Amino acid sequence: MLLKGKRLVITGVLTDDSIAFHTARVAQEEGAEIVLTGFGRGLRLTERAARRLPEPPEVRQLDITSVADMRALAAALEARWGAVDGALHAIAYAPDDALGGRFLETPAESAGTAFLTSAFSYKTLAVGLLPLMKRAGGGALVTLDFDNRQAWPAYDWMGVAKAALQAVTRYLARDLGPFGVRVNAVSAGPLGTVASKSIPGFRQFEEAWADRAPLGWDVTDPDPVARMAAVLLSDWARSTTGEVVHVDGGFHSQAIGVGPG
Ligand SMILES: NC(=O)c1ccc[n+]([C@@H]2O[C@H](COP(=O)([O-])OP(=O)(O)OC[C@H]3O[C@@H](n4cnc5c(N)ncnc54)[C@H](O)[C@@H]3O)[C@@H](O)[C@H]2O)c1
C-alpha cells in the first residue's frame, strides 16, 4: 500500500465532488490515517462528506486565514499523532468581483483576498505543520493548481493567485527541503466542483479540453488527480520537490486541438 502508516491532513473537502474528498478516499484505500479540515459554514458539509469515506475520519475546523485556527489544528494533531507525514492543500477562494472577466475593475482588496486565501495559505499550512513534520523525520505537501502560464477567460485574479501558488511551491521547496519536506503541486484539468462552478463560463474550459487533451478528459472524474496527489504524498516521489505535475489529459502539452472540434 502506497501510503501505509502515513498520517495526513487533508484540507478542502466540501462535498463528495471535492478533489480533496477523492484524495482522502485514495489515501485511506492506500493505508493512510487522515484528519480532514473544514471551514466556516461549510464545516457541516465537510462532516457530512466525511461520513461517506471508507473510514469516517475526524474533522477539525480550519480557516486558513486564521492564525488561531492553524495553531489549534497543530495542537490537536500533536495530541493525536505526535507527528504528521504530510498534507493536501486544496484551498482557493476569490471574491465575485475578482472573477468573471472584469479584470480591469477588480479592487485591490479582492485581488489581495484571492492571493492570501489561495496562494499565501500554502505557506501558512506548511509553517503550521513544520514542527510536526520535523518530528516525523520529514514530510510531503501537495497543493492543487490550475496552470496559469497563459491567461484564461474569466479566471482573472484567481489565475494570478494560481501563478503565485506555483511560485510559493518552489520557494517552500527551497526552504523546507533541508528538513526533508517535499513541496509539490498537481496542476489539474477542469473538474465539476463547487469551486469551479463559481467560475462564470466554466463550460468553455470543458469544451477546450474536449478539443485539445490527447488523452481526453472527464470533468466528472477527479480520480486521476487524487491518485497523483497520493503518489506525491508517498515515498515513491522521494526526490521530487518544487514540481508542478500536470494531470490534465495532456492539454498543457498541445498548442491546438485535434479533438472532436
Ligand atoms: N475544480 C477544478 O476544475 C480545479 C482545477 C484545478 C485546481 N483546482 C483547485 O483545487 C482546489 C480544491 O478545489 P475543488 O475544485 O475541489 O473545489 P471545492 O469547492 O470542493 O474546494 C474548495 C475548498 O476551499 C476551501 N476554502 C475556501 N476558503 C477557505 C479558507 N479561508 N480556509 C480554509 N478552506 C477554505 C473550501 O472550504 C473548499 O473546501 C482549489 O485550490 C482549486 O482551485 C480545481
The ligand as an ORCA input file, in Angstrom:
! r2SCAN-3c Opt
* xyz 0 1
  N     -12.234     22.047     -9.952
  C     -11.320     22.395    -10.826
  O     -11.574     22.491    -12.035
  C      -9.913     22.638    -10.364
  C      -8.866     22.566    -11.275
  C      -7.556     22.815    -10.832
  C      -7.330     23.135     -9.494
  N      -8.400     23.209     -8.622
  C      -8.116     23.571     -7.232
  O      -8.440     22.505     -6.379
  C      -8.625     23.023     -5.061
  C      -9.875     22.412     -4.456
  O     -10.997     22.880     -5.158
  P     -12.196     21.961     -5.675
  O     -12.302     22.187     -7.144
  O     -12.086     20.589     -5.146
  O     -13.463     22.718     -5.070
  P     -14.183     22.722     -3.621
  O     -15.129     23.856     -3.687
  O     -14.703     21.382     -3.334
  O     -12.974     23.056     -2.624
  C     -12.527     24.362     -2.341
  C     -12.226     24.358     -0.866
  O     -11.598     25.577     -0.444
  C     -11.991     25.753      0.905
  N     -11.720     27.090      1.406
  C     -12.063     28.280      0.841
  N     -11.656     29.288      1.642
  C     -11.046     28.716      2.724
  C     -10.432     29.214      3.904
  N     -10.352     30.535      4.164
  N      -9.899     28.332      4.801
  C      -9.961     27.014      4.570
  N     -10.555     26.472      3.487
  C     -11.082     27.319      2.568
  C     -13.473     25.420      0.873
  O     -13.975     25.166      2.175
  C     -13.486     24.195     -0.005
  O     -13.394     23.030      0.778
  C      -8.680     24.550     -5.206
  O      -7.408     25.077     -4.897
  C      -8.955     24.712     -6.696
  O      -8.515     25.965     -7.204
  C      -9.661     22.951     -9.027
*
